[in-house]
């Protein structure tokens, strides 16, 4: 949004007071809703909503404070909740215990109610977290909170900010609370199917690393001055001397941590052979004790983790912290084979990374050997079977059907992990590429190398992901570490409902049990076939050739990386085989190409779509090299390759956008026939939303491909993206049944036809004075929900309505008289600049003309009102100050906002009637009017094109809004090269130097044109 309004404009508020009539209507709506819940209970089955009377009571309590629109939406939301009873009760508590501000948010932002019910209906313990931390809901108004997973560094930054609030002095309590708060966001990404399993477990692991790092930092502080302490790096200590490292194993080591996993840790320290050695060892042992205590101490928020240190050398009998030399000696001379196998997943979590690196390099020859014998594998097998028998003895005669343990029963999660590790140990000695910590990633590599067949790979991967999702749902339910299916029919039914993913629905508890048994039986069969059936034959070869595990590959021999894919392509598509074998492919291009091909092979339909389009795959090579954003679309949806096949022949649709040739800009139905079809389509609402998202994704992919391969100028790119957004908005208006008496306007970048990848759509809704406000509000909510709600197909884009009069405190829908009054009496100078970008999109054209007429009153007022320029400069200074000198394409001194403020101010101050168009259009309109020198206009145009181009390319490369050039070397290099080709220029001082020089020149013009005296 440019320019961004002040903080008070963006603030949100509670519900406005309502009269008795409105409250009565809400109560009647609640009564109708409770009857519907009794007649058609949520979650597919009448018995799932166990107590309709309680539900009626809860709705009665909710009705005075929730809007009719929210009450109307509740049945659909509750159908998504596996435990609607709990969801409704907790929602009542949320509304009852919250202030008017939060209730106002719930009534104005439908997705927040959706998010709350998703959490409440899946997890009681995280539901309590949400009730105790209601600020989390408001934070979710920011789309980026759910858009992507966070890195360890981002978690550390968030933890630092959370700690600075000073609400908790006990570090264990603070870390436990922070973890539970972050779990709410991670769980929502999981439940809304934004994040796949691997992304969820990796994010939980990154969060855990950040918490471990903070515990280590706190432990070091607490021991300062009490014991020997290591020398600083600048005092002459050699690498690794006096250093301490926290290593993770097990699921954390594999970046596959559950919501309720134990955390397996090992503590190492370096040696220097000095006389202080005993003091050093004592210090590091106490440091390890302190870290363990911080992380495992029980607090009112629970422990941060359950810490398991039994995988350290000598297990429970070993020292808590061990020196690097002692550890290497132990794993070389003493460790059992199962201990060596556990080291497949060892990695660095915090402390001295060099120490961890030295340890891993030292133990790898023991973990992976080229001639591993059967005895090594057999030892691990015996340990595995002994653990299984112990479990059976604890359970009695054996687990009944209703007590399936999805982790350690035959065919469970541990069998898959164990099988993968065995295969890695056997082949990893001669094939280092197989040395991977993550289970799914390792399965992919074993498949690529031909050590498991395509069928085995599919069955193992499918079973592992299913069982890990189920494991998560079991643990989320009550926040407990459990792997056993419940015996209660009710609990089983709830868990079954929580497993609905990707359009697949568990109809009842028996479906869940059957699905679990089928997958575990398939895994058990593979496990026995690959390992046990070959023991006799392979055991006879130990003396001469060593032991080898062999899967059931269908004629594919191991060879170069991804050889199986190449062999498949050689028979199915020689052209694709030739593309994949090219020696000139760069490492990143090759890796992304095989990620794409591997994803295509997961289904026959996807694979057929790819094989039919070798030319499109050829075109995609440039995308694989340049754009992480477009690559991820293709990897997740290989069938979209067909879009690239026709990208030249298909229309860009930019021409269907607004050409600013009329005061209204030509509001219309979608120019794209697919979007136009949605309004009249007989499909269900859910199907319409799915098609809306999928087709918008097609448009984004096509336009992005044109940018990467066609190198068009940035204004053409942004016009195409704007046209796609306009078509989507018009389609959403159709999905909302084209309500009469409503006009929809754009502001911000959408208003100037410069909408970009990952932009929010700033919208203003104007209603006729005689229109039914409540009915239109529901229509607008449906429209916004159609665009911005997350579904399994993702979202279209975020919608921001806070640029309306009075911001978040104003009515969502405004009338023309309200606009006139506000513009004449209340609007501030910066709002006059903001509303130069107001543009009609769709709806009632006559109403749109009247609203634009009201806007003229705003401009006329500020043409002559004194003090406008100082107010404008003050607003620009505030926006600049919010970033404290940080480099930023928009807000930094001399960045885009400087150019935008210059043009908007001059257009208003000099009464230019036509203020529409892009930044370039508006600049030259100022020059044509004689109030901006043409020399300055040319320099600002040059600067705006550079800033817009680089910002757009960065978004294209990394897939989200970015403040400045990306830090990663490859992304920065690609950004510089692609921006240079688009602009047809070279950057003598490097791209960053060019940006800094340009911003300095813009700031000089800004100070001269909008100086203190104007």
Buried (B, 14 or more C-beta within 10 A) or exposed (E): BBBBBBEEBBEBBBBEEEEEEBEEBBBEBBBEBBEEBBEEBBBBEEEBBBEBEBBBBBBBBBBBBBBBBBBBBBBEBBBBBBBBBBBBBBBBBBBEEBEEBBBBBBBBBBBBBBBBBBBBBBBBBBBBBBBEBBEBBBEBBEBEBBBBBBBBEBBBEBBEEBBEEEEBEBBBBBBBBBBBBBBBBBBBBBBBBBBBBBBBBBBBBBBBBBBBBBBBBBBBEBBEEEBBBBEEEEEEBEEBBBBBBBBBBBBBBBBBBBBBBBBBBBBBBBBBEEEBEEEBBBBBBBBBBBBBBBBBBEBEBBBBBEBBBEBBBBEEEBBBBBBBEBBBBBBEEEBEBBBBBBBBBBBBBBBBEBBBBBBBEBBBEBBBBEEBBBEBBBBBBEBBEEEBEEBBEEBEEEBEEBBBBBBBBBBBBBBBBBBBBBBBBBBBBEBEEBBBBBBBBBBBBBBBBBBBBBBBBBBBBBBBBBBBBBBBBBBBBEBEBBBBBBEEEBBBBBBBBBBBBEEEEBEBBEBBBEBBEEBBEBBBBBBBBBBEEBBEEBBEEEEEEBBBBBBEBEEBEBEEBBBBBBBBBBEEBEBBBEBBEEEEBEEBBBBBBBBBBBBBBBEEEBBEBBBEBBEBBBBBBBBBBBBBBBBEBBBEBBBBBBBBBEBEEEEBBBEBBBBBEEBBBBBBBBBBEBBBBBBEBEEEEEEBBBBBBBBBBBBBBBBBBBBBBBEBBBBBBBBBBBBBBBBBBBBBBBBBEBBBBBBBBBBBBBBBBBBBBBBBBBBBBBBBEEBBBBBBBBBBBBBBBBBBBBBBBBBBBBBBBBBBBBBBBBBBBBBBEBBBBBBEEEBBBBBBBBBBBBBBBBBBBEBBBBBBEBBEBBBBBBEEEEEBBEBBBEBBEBBBEEBEEEBBBBBBBBBBBBBBBBBBBBBBBBBBEEBBBBBBBBBBBBBEEEBBBEEBBEBBBBBBBBBBBBBBBBBBBBBBBBBBBBEEEBBBEBBBBBBBEBBEEEBEEEBBEBBBBBBEBBBBBBBEBBEEEE
